[in-house]
Amino acid sequence: MSATSASPSSAMRRAWMAVLARTPRADLEAALQGVPPPAYDWLRPPEIGLAMVRGRVGGSGDPFNLGEATVTRATLRLRVTGDATAAVGVACHLGRDRRRAELAALADALLQMPEHHAALHQQLIGPFAEQQAVQRAERRQDAAATRVEFFTMVRGD
């Protein structure tokens, strides 16, 4: 967050929401234990639905419908007395875990509040973003190890 603004940039929020979407429920619960649970109202209680997963031929070609995936989403607003612009937390993740969506939405809302941002970023977003980056690098390395490059040799005249 910048020093001149109380609200995070949309790029920062997008980044921490991506981390929250991939963080397991047990880790979210452990990270939020030190924070006193604030009161909140549901704008959209956790609900389970389907999302269409699309692929591309060759990774960059024509899109096609691959299938459907189960997703859970939730939206809540923190109850802050005397504040008409209370933080709204949003969560969406693959799977059917309503509690995980609730915790991720709560973390998103708390991360928007200056008094909780630094501590939550240090104990939740930072470590899990690093852990997820390491896992991505390992998957890339495993995939690169199986890559086969084909080339054609031209016979001389």
C-alpha positions as CSV (number, residue, x, y, z in Angstrom):
1,M,0.0,0.0,0.0
2,S,1.2,3.5,-0.7
3,A,1.7,6.0,2.1
4,T,-0.7,8.4,0.5
5,S,-3.6,6.0,0.0
6,A,-5.6,4.0,2.5
7,S,-6.8,1.5,-0.1
8,P,-4.6,-1.0,-1.9
9,S,-4.1,-0.8,-5.6
10,S,-6.1,-3.2,-7.7
11,A,-2.9,-5.1,-8.8
12,M,-1.9,-5.7,-5.1
13,R,-5.4,-6.9,-4.3
14,R,-5.5,-9.2,-7.3
15,A,-2.1,-10.7,-6.3
16,W,-3.2,-11.4,-2.7
17,M,-6.6,-12.8,-3.8
18,A,-4.8,-15.2,-6.1
19,V,-2.7,-16.4,-3.1
20,L,-5.8,-16.7,-1.0
21,A,-7.6,-18.7,-3.7
22,R,-4.7,-21.3,-3.6
23,T,-4.1,-21.4,0.1
24,P,-5.5,-24.5,2.0
25,R,-8.2,-24.1,4.6
26,A,-6.0,-25.2,7.5
27,D,-3.4,-22.6,6.6
28,L,-6.0,-19.8,6.4
29,E,-7.5,-20.8,9.8
30,A,-4.0,-20.9,11.4
31,A,-3.1,-17.5,9.9
32,L,-6.3,-15.8,11.0
33,Q,-6.3,-17.2,14.6
34,G,-4.3,-14.2,15.9
35,V,-6.8,-11.7,14.5
36,P,-9.9,-11.1,16.6
37,P,-12.8,-12.0,14.4
38,P,-14.7,-8.9,13.3
39,A,-18.4,-8.8,12.8
40,Y,-19.5,-9.0,9.2
41,D,-22.6,-9.3,7.0
42,W,-22.9,-11.6,4.1
43,L,-23.5,-9.9,0.7
44,R,-23.3,-13.4,-0.9
45,P,-23.0,-16.3,1.5
46,P,-20.6,-19.1,0.4
47,E,-22.2,-20.9,-2.5
48,I,-21.1,-23.7,-4.7
49,G,-21.5,-23.7,-8.5
50,L,-19.9,-24.6,-11.7
51,A,-17.5,-22.7,-14.0
52,M,-16.7,-23.6,-17.6
53,V,-13.1,-24.4,-18.1
54,R,-11.8,-23.4,-21.5
55,G,-8.6,-24.5,-23.2
56,R,-6.7,-23.5,-26.3
57,V,-5.5,-25.7,-29.1
58,G,-1.7,-25.7,-28.8
59,G,-1.8,-23.3,-25.9
60,S,-2.5,-20.3,-28.1
61,G,-4.9,-21.4,-30.8
62,D,-8.6,-21.6,-31.0
63,P,-10.5,-21.8,-27.7
64,F,-12.6,-24.8,-26.8
65,N,-14.8,-25.8,-23.9
66,L,-12.8,-28.4,-21.9
67,G,-15.4,-29.1,-19.2
68,E,-16.8,-27.7,-15.9
69,A,-15.1,-27.2,-12.6
70,T,-16.7,-26.9,-9.2
71,V,-16.1,-23.5,-7.6
72,T,-17.1,-21.8,-4.3
73,R,-17.5,-18.1,-3.9
74,A,-18.4,-15.7,-1.1
75,T,-18.7,-12.0,-0.5
76,L,-18.9,-10.2,2.9
77,R,-18.8,-6.7,4.3
78,L,-17.2,-5.9,7.6
79,R,-19.4,-4.2,10.1
80,V,-17.5,-1.1,11.2
81,T,-19.4,1.4,13.3
82,G,-19.6,4.8,11.8
83,D,-17.9,3.8,8.6
84,A,-20.1,3.9,5.5
85,T,-17.3,2.5,3.3
86,A,-16.6,-0.7,5.2
87,A,-14.3,-3.2,3.5
88,V,-15.8,-5.8,1.2
89,G,-14.1,-9.2,1.0
90,V,-14.5,-11.5,-2.0
91,A,-13.3,-15.1,-2.4
92,C,-13.5,-17.6,-5.2
93,H,-11.7,-20.9,-5.3
94,L,-11.8,-24.4,-6.9
95,G,-13.6,-27.0,-4.9
96,R,-16.6,-27.2,-2.5
97,D,-15.2,-25.8,0.8
98,R,-17.6,-23.1,2.1
99,R,-15.5,-22.4,5.2
100,R,-12.4,-21.9,3.1
101,A,-14.3,-19.3,1.0
102,E,-15.5,-17.6,4.2
103,L,-12.0,-17.4,5.6
104,A,-10.5,-16.1,2.3
105,A,-13.2,-13.4,2.0
106,L,-12.6,-12.4,5.6
107,A,-8.8,-12.2,4.9
108,D,-9.4,-10.2,1.8
109,A,-11.5,-7.7,3.7
110,L,-9.0,-7.4,6.6
111,L,-6.1,-6.9,4.2
112,Q,-7.9,-3.8,2.9
113,M,-7.8,-2.3,6.4
114,P,-4.6,-0.4,7.2
115,E,-4.5,-1.6,10.8
116,H,-4.5,-5.3,9.7
117,H,-2.7,-5.1,6.4
118,A,0.9,-5.3,7.4
119,A,0.5,-8.1,9.9
120,L,-1.7,-10.2,7.7
121,H,0.6,-9.6,4.7
122,Q,3.6,-10.7,6.7
123,Q,2.0,-13.9,8.3
124,L,-0.3,-15.0,5.5
125,I,0.3,-13.6,2.0
126,G,4.1,-13.4,2.0
127,P,4.9,-16.9,3.1
128,F,2.2,-18.6,1.0
129,A,3.0,-16.5,-2.1
130,E,6.6,-17.7,-1.7
131,Q,5.6,-21.3,-1.2
132,Q,3.3,-21.2,-4.2
133,A,6.1,-19.7,-6.4
134,V,8.4,-22.5,-5.4
135,Q,5.7,-25.1,-6.2
136,R,5.2,-23.5,-9.6
137,A,8.9,-23.5,-10.3
138,E,9.1,-27.2,-9.4
139,R,6.2,-28.0,-11.8
140,R,7.8,-26.0,-14.6
141,Q,11.1,-27.8,-14.0
142,D,9.4,-31.2,-14.0
143,A,7.6,-30.3,-17.2
144,A,10.7,-29.0,-18.8
145,A,12.5,-32.3,-18.1
146,T,10.0,-34.2,-20.2
147,R,10.1,-31.7,-23.1
148,V,11.0,-33.2,-26.5
149,E,12.3,-30.9,-29.2
150,F,12.0,-32.1,-32.8
151,F,14.1,-30.8,-35.6
152,T,14.6,-31.8,-39.2
153,M,17.9,-32.4,-40.7
154,V,18.3,-31.5,-44.3
155,R,20.4,-33.8,-46.4
156,G,23.1,-32.2,-48.5
157,D,22.9,-32.0,-52.2
